[in-house]
Amino acid sequence: MLEPRKAWLLAAAAVCAAVASGCHHETVAVRGDNAAGDSTCLSCHVDHASFEQTAHHLTSRLPTRASIAGSFTPGLNVLRTSNPSLYFRMDSTADGFYETAVSTHVRDTTTRTERIAIVTGIRKGQSYLYWAGHDQLYQLPVSYWTGSGWAYSPGYADGRPNFDRLIPPRCLECHATWVEAVPAPGVVNRYQRADAILGISCETCHGAGRDHVRNERSSLHWLLPRSIVNPANLPRARQLDGCALCHNGTAPLRTDAFAYVPGQVLQKRTALATRIGSDTVDVHGNQVALLERSRCYRSSQMTCTTCHDVHREQRDVLAFSGTCLTCHTPQSCGLYPKYGQRLVGRCVDCHMPALTSATVIANSPGHQLRVQVRSHWIKVYAQMDTLPSGSY
């Protein structure tokens, strides 16, 4: 039996070794080999289980009847084009889901069929990706647009069976937590398929969770580093950087895709993207750049999470307007003499209207489809004679 002093020394040595082994672990970007996974996170943080139903979490998924919004019912599964010799057919079989381009000619008919491998998008619409060979990722020519049904994917020319739009890592970064690129000369769309983490996960915003889970489950967890980031504890600029990774437009980043670590400075943004006087910021994907223009933002310490709880789905525009009334009063609105208390709940529709994007455009026979996105430039827009509807 050990003497008390020796036992104490051995225990102290064990504590020091455990602390030393954990102290060098800083939060890192999530990868396939250091991820804990959402199910592990939610096993402790059960109060955030609603995150699994959010648009962030569902922004890329495997194809199922539930995840694909478009109809495969005969008669509703065909997209006609301006080319009378070309149409697209979407099929669901026991083996999977497919897009087929059917080209009819005087003497024969040719087809090209590709299998839907990944579903991206949920609210405004969906696009679909397919694997060519074993590891090259491409976009399919037909997407689904909410309110319109099957239509060409944004940027595709009507009347052409184009299956050649490759998907580089930067395109995936805002729709997936991790996909490992395979470097190859002249090829930018080659990936390891096995360890892809689809959707925006807990670890996208909090950092890789493997070390955090191990430390928290240790009997010495009270001595070990947390090895995780709580964005709420970050400085304001770093909080916005975490959102700006995907919500600050197309300004090129200086880092590689999937390399951003929550809490670090986002190496980003050309001057054009954030210049207050510029009119080049589109409503699609530029929420942070537009918010930074707003007087509300510049005269306060508000961040994205002032209004948004990323752990749950939020669609009630009246509830969003309630946040405005923590700083403003209905009586301060110039329309109050006309509408009185009927203005309550309409702040967002008046001061953050849904505007048409100039960058997300799809061609369809006889017309174009353009998506509307709520502007995050909070300001006084043209006054309305009638109250807005309150729809989000």
N, C-alpha and C positions, 0 to 999 in steps of 0.2 A: 504493500500500500504506500502511495506517495506521501511524503511529508507535506504538510499544508503549504509551506513556502514554495516547494517545487511544483506542487499542483497549481498554485497561483501563478507562478512564472510561465508554466506551460499554457495556461488559459490566456494569459496576457499575450504570449507569443502568437497564439492562434488568432486572437482578436486583431493584432497588428498585421498578421499575414492576410487576414480577410479584408481589412481596410485597405491595405496596400494593393491587393488584387483588384479592388473596386475603384480606387481613387483615380486611376488613369482612364477610366471609362467616361468619356464625354459623350453627349448626345451627338449622333451621327445621322446622316441621311439613311432612310430606310432602303434595304435591299432584300432580295430573297433569302439571304443567309443570316440576316440579323433581325428579321421581323417576328413579332410575337403573334400578330393576327388579331383581327377585330374580336373574334370569339373569346380570345384570352383576355383582351382589354375589358370586355363587357362582363366577364365572369366576376370581376371586382367592381367595376363601375356600372352597375346595373341601372343606375338612375339615368344613364345616357343610352339606353337600349334603343330609344326612338331614332337614334342616328342612322340605323340601318334602313330607315324608310325615307331618308332625305335624298334630294337630287344629287348632292355631292357623292354619297355612297353608291348611288345607282347610275352614275354617269358612264360607266362601262360595265357590261355584264356578258355572260355567256348567253347564247340564243336559246330561248324557250318560248312556248306559246304565251307565257305571261310577260316576258321581257320585250318581245317584239310587238310594236303597236299596230303595224299594218295587218290587213286582213289577207288570209290565204283562201278565202271562200271563192270558188269559181265565179267569175264575173266581176269580182272585186279585187282580184289578184293580178290584173293586167294593167300595164302603163302603155298607152298608145303614144306615139311620137309624131312629129311633123313629117317624118319620113314614112310614107305609106308602106314601105317595104320592111319596116323595123318596128317591133314592139318588144316589151319586156314582160316576163311572167314570173311571179313569185310563188314558189311551191313549198309545201310542208309535207314531209314524208316521215316514215318511221326512222329514217337514218339522219334526218336533219332538215335544215331550212336552206333554200336555194334561190338565187336569181339567175334567170336565163334570158339571154338576148336572142330573139328569133328574127333572122333575116330571110325574107322570102324573095325569091327571084323567079324569073320566067320558067326556068327548068328545074330548079331545086330549092331546097330550104336548108339554111345552115343555122346552127345554134352554138352558143357558148354558155356553159353553166358553171357557176362558182358557188361554193358553199359558204353561207354566212358563218363566220367564226366568232366575231365580237360585235356586240351591239353598243353603240355610243349615243349618249343623249337621252333625254327623257321629257323635258317640258315643251320646248318649241318644236321638237321633232327628233328624229333619229337618223344616224348614218350607220352603215354596216361595213365591216372589214372582212377580208378573206385572206387566207394563206395561199401563196403560190409556191409550189414545191413544198419544202418542209419548213422554211423559216423566213420567207419574205412576205411582208404585209402590205396589202393594197386596199384602197377604198372601192367599194362597189358603186356602180353608176346610179342605182336607184336608192333613194332615201324615203323616209316617211316624214311628212310635214303635218303637224297638228292642225286640224281644221281643213286640210286639203287632201290628205291621203298619200298614196304613192306618187312620187315626183322625182325629177332628176336631183342628184346630189348637187349641192352648191358649187357653181363654177363649171359644171358640165355643159357641153353644147348639145342642144336638142337635136335628135335625129342621128346621133352617133353612138355606137356600142363601145364606149371607152372603159376598159378595165385596167388601165395602166397608171392610175394615180397612186404613186407610192406614198407610204406613211413613214416619215422620219421620226426620230425619238422626240423631238420637241412637240410634235402634234399629239403624241401620246401622253405627254407629261401632265396635261390638265385633265385627262380622262382616266388615268391609271396611277396607282401608287408606285409600281415598279415593273419595268420590262427591261430585261438586259439586252442591250444592243451587242451585236457581233461585228466587230470591225472587219471590213473587207474593202479592198481597193475599188473605188467607184460605186460602192453599194451603200446606201444609207438606210435601208429598210429591212435589214436582216436582224433577227432576234432569237434568243433562247425562249422557246415557247413554254417550257415546263414550269418555270418558277415565276411566271407573270402574276402580279397582284393587281387584279382589275378593280376599278372604282377608286374613289378617294377614300382612304381608310383613316382610322384614328392616327396612325403613325405618320401620315402625310403632314399633319399639323403639329404633332407632338414629338416626332423623331422616332428612330428605331427603338422598339420596345423590349427586345430580348434581354438586354442587361438589366433594364428596369425591373422586369418580372423576376429575374433570378435574384436580384438584390432584395426585392420586397418579400420574396418567399424565404429568404435566409433568416435564421434565428438571430442574426446580427444586423438585421435590416436597419435598425435605428442608428448604426454606425456607418452604414454604407451610403454612397451617393445615390441620389434619386435616378440619375441617368435618364431623365425624361424632361421635356419642356412643357410648362404650362403657359400657353400664349398670353393668358390674362395677366401674368406677372412680368411680361416683357415691357420695355419702353414702347411708347406709342408708335414710333417709327418702325420698330421691329415687328410690332403686331400687324401693321399695314403691309409690311414686306411679305409676311406669310400669305396674305390674301392677294397681293399684287403679283405673286408668282403666276397666277392664272387670270387675275381680274385687272390687269393693267395693259391690255392690248397686245399688239404684235411687236413692240419694241424688242430688239434682240437682247438676250441675256449673254453675259460674258462667261458664264459657267456652263459645263456640260449639262445635258438633260438628266434629270433625276439626281442631281448632285446637291440641290439646295438643302441646307440644314436649318430647321426652325430656330429662330433666335439670332441667326447671322444676318449680316447686311446682304440684301439681294443685289447682286451685281447686275444692274439692269439699266433700262430707261434712257433713251436718247432725249435730248432737250425738247425735241418736237413733241414727244409723247406727253410731256407734263407742262409745257409752257402755258401759262394762264391765258394769254391772249390768243392762243391758236384755236382755230375752228376745225382742226383735223381729227379730233378725238371722236370716234364713232361710239354709239351707245352699246354695241355688242362687245362684251369682254373688256370694257374700259372703265369698269365701275370705280376703281381706286383713282384713276387719273381724273375722272369727272368729280368725284367726291372732293378731291383736293382743291378744286376750283371754287367750291361752295363756301359762301360766307359762314354758314353754320359750322363747317369744319374749321375754317381759319380762325374763328372767334371762340373756339371751345377746345376741349380735349377729346372730342368724340372720336371713336374708331368704328370699324365695320360692325363690331359686336355691340355697339351702342343700340343698334336696331336689330341685328341678326343673332339668333341663337343657332349656331351651326349644328347643335346636337338634336334638333327637331325640325320637322317640316313646318314652314310658315307660309301661309297663303292668304291670310286675312288682312286686307289692306286697312281695315278700320283699326285693327290692333297696332299696325305699324304707325298709323297716324297718332295713336295715343302716345307714342314716344315723343312726337313733336311737341305735344302739349306739356311735357315736363319742363320745357324751356319757354314756350310761347303760350299765348292765350288766344282763344277765338276772337276776343275783342280787338286784338292787335292786327287782325286781317283787314285789308281795305274793303273786302266784300261783306264784312260783318253787318254794316247798316242795311244791306239789301237782304241777306240770308239769315242773319242771326245765328242761333244755335244749330241750324241745319248744316252749318259748315263743319261741325264736329265730325271727325272721321273721314274728312275729304282732303286732309293736308297733302297726302302722298299723291293723289290723283291730280291735284292742282300744281304742286311744286316739284313733282318727279314724274311727269307724264310718260306714257309709253310712246316711244318714237321709232320710226322706221330705220332700220340699219341700212347703211350704204355699202356694207361689206359682205353681208350674208344674203346672197341672191341666187335663186335657182330658176333655170329655164324650164318652162312647161309649154306644151302646144298652145300657141295663141296668146300666152301671157307670161309674166314673170312672177315668181313668189318672193316676197320680201318679209323678213321676220321683224316683229316689233319687240323692243326691249325697253324696260323702264329706265329712264335716264337717272343717273345718280348725281347729276349736276343740280343741286337743290337751289332753286332760285324762283323769282317771279316770272312766270311765262305769260303769254297772252291771256287776258281774262276771258272767262267764259260767261255766256248769258244764262246758261243753265248749270246746275250742279253736276259734276261728273258722277259716273255710275257707281264707283267704289269697287270695281272689279280689279283683280290683280293680274 
